[in-house]
Amino acid sequence: MIYISKPLIGQEEIDAVINVIKSGALASGSVVTEFENEFSNYLKASYAVATSSGTTALEIALKASGIGKGDKVLTTPFSFIASTNAILYAGANPVFADIDEKTYNISADSIEKALISESDIKALLIVHLYGQSCDMDKILEITKKYNLVLIEDCAQAHGAEWKGKKAGTFGDAAAFSFYPTKNMTTSEGGMVVTNKSEIASTAKLLINHGMETRYYHQRIGYNYRMTNISAAIGLCQLKKLDLFNTTRRKNAAFFDTNITNPKLVLPYTSLDGKHVYHQYTLKVKDGLRNKLADYLHKHEVGYGIYYPLSIPQQHCYRNFDFNKNYPVTDRIKEEVLSIPVHPALTVDEKETIVKVLNGFQE
Ligand SMILES: Cc1ncc(COP(=O)(O)O)c(C=O)c1O
């Protein structure tokens, strides 16, 4: 079986975890601080606050940016559900704008349409899906024009760039996930990134029970802290992130050149961005996506369907008065299929993937 994802954990990570365990300082401490510093340096951002997951990072990014009860937050209907749940956890109301036909990221045109039809939208939460940056020129123009708070969900976009600037440094705040399938991992974990000192200090307070001085609680906060054990893994993984991403991009280039099946549309990549291929996502023509999925399963090639339903169509939101129909999303969700592109793929595995895909017929 060729797996759709595989974390690359080396002896460095194992040694680093053992060192933390031997130190006895298992919970949040100096290793977390070092990871926060290294991560913000990597992105060329001013501040980073480590959290327990990408989901908690998103919730805190929103809350620390001043989003709360009753605020309307515009977001994409085509993402992992956490990007919408975080808006709800903040007490705010999600509204959706359809995606771009080629990149599958939220479309600037549909954002503008939504802003014209709903006047009181306070924030925009974008997702750099599959490792490709949204069109930040257009998005920054819109956020300026409409005076919106901008939150970036970078759970799938560690190291991705738009015109040489790293995803996660454009908005008021950004959130990263370090779940094991991501471009780098800490086991579970997340990071809030911001260039604004007030947002960073509020985020720090919120993830630690609103407490600056021990047992004096200024706000009702949470325990969303990262552990030193996770941060030790993160420090090792961060050193390897550029190499992981280069390997992902080389794997993607190999697929671009060698997948020739006319039933498959290769991923579109904007020349203005640097795609880090969290996923390599094919579009399958002629209603054959599910047939291709069965065929890949039979040939022991792992695949993923990200995502089979739009977010507003999820059962858990059946009683919410969300608009449920987004024409581009509703079509794309039936057509996309992601194949393994992770840096642990061997040459043989990549050749097998190409051979199997090129052999797929109606
Ligand atoms: C786009 C997106 N947002 C948020 C998350 C949530 O991250 P986590 O699983 O670390 O909570 C994920 C992770 O799957 C994601 O893909």
The ligand as a Gaussian input file, in Angstrom:
#p B3LYP/6-31G(d) Opt

LIG

0 1
 C       -7.647000      23.798000       6.611000
 C       -7.524000      23.281000       8.020000
 N       -7.871000      24.075000       9.044000
 C       -7.765000      23.674000      10.307000
 C       -7.302000      22.414000      10.624000
 C       -7.296000      21.989000      12.054000
 O       -6.049000      21.587000      12.531000
 P       -5.929000      20.522000      13.715000
 O       -6.321000      19.192000      13.177000
 O       -4.484000      20.597000      14.103000
 O       -6.827000      20.971000      14.809000
 C       -6.916000      21.560000       9.604000
 C       -6.397000      20.224000       9.919000
 O       -6.765000      19.223000       9.419000
 C       -7.048000      21.985000       8.259000
 O       -6.717000      21.196000       7.240000

